[in-house]
Amino acid sequence: MTTESADRADALFHALADRTRRDILRRVLAGEKSVSALAATYDMSFAAVQKHVAVLEKAGLLTKRRRGREQLASGDVTAVRSVAAMLAELEQVWRGRIERIDALIAAELDEHPED
């Protein structure tokens, strides 16, 4: 993994580590939402919601565009898929270890069937 891709992974998982940001991401993946409308759904200040949106945007999980005075946010499915791919890669590492442990146990049982 390059430093750039490691930095990107850090940004993605940092953004997804927060419950509110995951909820915002779910909402904007379902369809474009104004940041004002998002802020109205949370028991926190508009500025706090803007900060959460900024973290998601910095990680590349959502994009924003302006329509007049309104900021509209949309989820980026490609970025979400990249997170899924990273997790699948980690799962493969784990499964490989489990398979090697199973093979060692099976070999041990073949050598010493009565133990």
Buried (B, 14 or more C-beta within 10 A) or exposed (E): EEEEEEEBBEBBEEBBEBEBBBBBBEBBBEEBBBBBEBBEEBEEEEEEBBBBBBBBBEBBBBBBEEEEEEBBBBBBEEBBEBBEEBEEEEEEEEEEEEEEEEEEEEEEEEEEEEE
